[in-house]
């Protein structure tokens, strides 16, 4: 992973964590299979 991708991944995880803490339901779709 490039440094930019690592930063984006951390920010996405922080966003998901914030949604969880605020009891917000999140629906995610992926263009590729999730491993």
C-alpha positions in Angstrom: 0.0 0.0 0.0 1.2 3.5 -0.8 1.4 6.1 2.0 -1.6 7.8 0.4 -3.7 4.6 0.4 -2.7 3.9 4.0 -3.9 7.4 5.0 -7.2 6.9 3.1 -7.7 3.5 4.7 -7.2 5.0 8.2 -9.6 7.8 7.5 -12.2 5.3 6.2 -11.8 3.1 9.3 -12.2 6.2 11.5 -15.4 7.1 9.6 -16.8 3.6 10.1 -15.9 3.8 13.8 -17.7 7.1 14.2 -20.8 5.8 12.5 -20.8 2.8 14.8 -20.5 5.0 17.9 -23.4 7.1 16.7 -25.5 4.0 15.9 -25.6 4.9 12.2 -26.3 2.0 9.8 -23.8 1.8 7.0 -24.4 -0.2 3.8 -21.3 -0.8 1.7 -20.9 -2.2 -1.8 -17.7 -3.3 -3.5 -16.8 -3.5 -7.1 -14.5 -6.5 -6.4 -14.9 -9.4 -4.0 -14.0 -8.7 -0.4 -11.3 -11.0 0.9 
